[in-house]
Amino acid sequence: MKADSLLKHNIDTLLKARHQTRHDLAVWVRQSTDRAKVDPWISSIFTRQNREFQFKYLDRIADFFGIAVYQLFQPGISPLTERRTGFDR
């Protein structure tokens, strides 16, 4: 799995766990409450495979979740990347 795909899946999982939306994240990262500006930006990143988060936003995204930047790229946050089955051996 590519780093960008992993990042997007992990962000979606973290948002769902916190009962927040992509809009909430976009407002935090872009520091604007204008839906006309932030919603198209975040939507295009998640819906187009050729779009990715710019490097300059990673610190703000990590701050939003209260984690370090490297943790955004850790496998296992999203069930899609979890290798364990959840059953005891």
C-alpha positions in Angstrom: 0.0 0.0 0.0 1.3 3.4 -0.9 1.9 6.0 1.8 -0.7 8.4 0.5 -3.4 5.7 0.6 -2.4 4.6 4.0 -2.5 8.2 5.2 -6.0 8.7 3.8 -7.4 5.4 5.3 -5.8 6.3 8.7 -7.3 9.8 8.7 -10.7 8.4 7.9 -10.5 5.9 10.7 -9.3 8.4 13.2 -12.1 10.8 12.2 -14.7 8.1 12.6 -13.3 7.1 16.0 -13.6 10.7 17.2 -17.0 11.2 15.6 -15.7 14.1 13.5 -15.9 14.8 9.8 -13.5 15.7 7.0 -14.9 19.2 7.2 -13.8 19.5 10.8 -10.3 18.5 9.8 -10.3 20.8 6.8 -11.3 23.8 9.0 -8.5 23.0 11.4 -5.9 22.6 8.8 -6.8 25.5 6.5 -7.9 27.7 9.4 -11.1 28.8 7.6 -14.7 28.2 8.4 -15.9 29.1 4.9 -17.4 25.8 3.5 -16.9 27.1 -0.1 -13.1 27.0 0.5 -12.5 24.0 2.7 -15.0 21.4 1.5 -13.8 21.2 -2.1 -10.2 21.1 -0.9 -10.6 18.1 1.4 -13.1 16.4 -0.9 -10.7 16.5 -3.9 -7.9 15.0 -1.8 -10.0 12.0 -0.7 -11.8 11.4 -4.0 -9.0 11.8 -6.5 -6.2 9.3 -6.4 -3.7 11.7 -8.0 -4.3 14.3 -5.2 -2.5 14.1 -1.9 -2.0 16.1 1.2 0.8 18.6 0.9 3.7 18.1 3.2 3.1 21.4 4.9 -0.2 20.2 6.3 1.0 17.0 8.0 2.0 18.8 11.2 -1.5 20.4 11.4 -3.2 17.1 10.8 -1.2 15.4 13.5 -2.0 18.2 15.9 -5.7 17.8 15.1 -5.5 14.2 16.3 -3.0 14.8 19.1 -0.4 12.5 17.7 3.0 12.7 16.1 3.3 12.9 12.3 4.9 9.5 11.9 1.9 7.9 13.6 -0.3 9.0 10.7 1.5 6.5 8.6 1.5 3.5 10.9 -0.2 0.4 9.6 -2.9 -1.0 11.8 -4.9 2.2 12.6 -7.3 1.4 9.8 -8.8 -2.1 9.6 -7.8 -2.2 6.0 -4.1 -2.3 7.0 -4.5 -4.5 10.1 -2.8 -7.8 9.6 -4.1 -9.5 12.7 -7.4 -11.3 12.5 -8.5 -10.5 16.0 -8.6 -14.2 17.0 -6.4 -15.6 19.8 -4.0 -18.3 18.7 
